[in-house]
Amino acid sequence: MTEISRMSEGGYAYVPGVFQYSAGVAALSGFRIERVRFSEVVPLQEGFSRVAKHLESLGRPLAAFCACELRSPGQFSEEGFRTFNAAYGDVLRKWGIIRDEINPVARANVCPEGMGPDEPGFHAFCYTVPSEQEDHSFVIAGSGEAPEGKGNYRDHIIRRGDTSPEGVREKARWVLDEMERRMAFFGAGWQETTGVQLYTVHDVHELVPEEIVGRGAARHGLTWHFARPPVQELDYEMDCRRVFAEYVVNIR
């Protein structure tokens, strides 16, 4: 069974996942997680620079970077996704965050439909700061409707190619179960969340009352992004968080 690991110099614990991201992060005692969202998507390398400058302004090390939300122009092929993840991971290696090919940073990466950026970039990022208040903040990484670590996504997609109401419902159930599984590592559930995000271009109105509201996953509402998961043939993704300090940075 997977066990929680610690990124002590960053002030957070994480659930080991696949190379490109961990399954989720939670602030260690004496720290809390904060979130910054950009007013517009910032290209990847510029985004990393902005993250570094923000952390420096707070007197925090690069290791405090614990989660991010990315946006891409369109879905990747399996090979394209591996190539993108390699370039993304190179920065985290230079920052001393990825060690022995273990990546503690949680992530979501989705593709806005009809309004995506010209190139992959940052929508938001999270980091830890010292705190005397124990608010037990956490961020759960995005998950589409396929188990990870299987070598590829295509052969393991739940109801692959089926975007009928029942197909989307089964995809949603699988992803919701996965969110709950990841939160459980931190002793948490939907009742602790302060934000829940959904990413799909398919109609979810019929399944929201029973599958999402019925589980308590919309206690503070539900943010639906009209977007696709990052890999071709995936149709449904979610992430969630418990974060009490969130800021929007105007990049214009």
Number of C-alpha atoms within 10 A of each C-alpha: 3 8 9 14 13 18 18 12 12 22 23 29 22 28 26 21 19 15 17 21 25 22 27 30 33 29 32 23 16 16 22 26 31 23 20 18 18 17 13 16 21 21 18 19 15 12 19 19 11 14 21 18 14 15 19 12 9 9 10 19 16 20 23 23 28 33 27 24 19 22 27 26 18 23 21 18 15 15 11 12 15 14 13 13 14 13 12 15 20 13 14 19 15 10 15 11 24 20 12 7 12 17 23 32 32 27 25 22 25 27 25 22 16 10 11 16 18 12 13 21 22 25 23 26 22 24 27 26 20 14 14 9 10 12 16 20 24 31 30 28 26 27 23 29 27 24 16 15 10 11 10 14 21 16 10 14 18 24 18 18 12 14 16 12 15 13 14 24 20 19 24 25 16 20 23 22 11 22 23 17 15 20 25 12 18 19 10 16 17 21 13 18 23 18 20 20 17 20 24 23 16 15 13 18 8 11 18 17 13 10 17 18 14 12 15 17 25 20 17 12 13 16 14 14 17 16 26 27 28 25 22 15 18 22 27 26 27 25 23 24 23 23 22 16 11 13 11 12 11 9 9 6
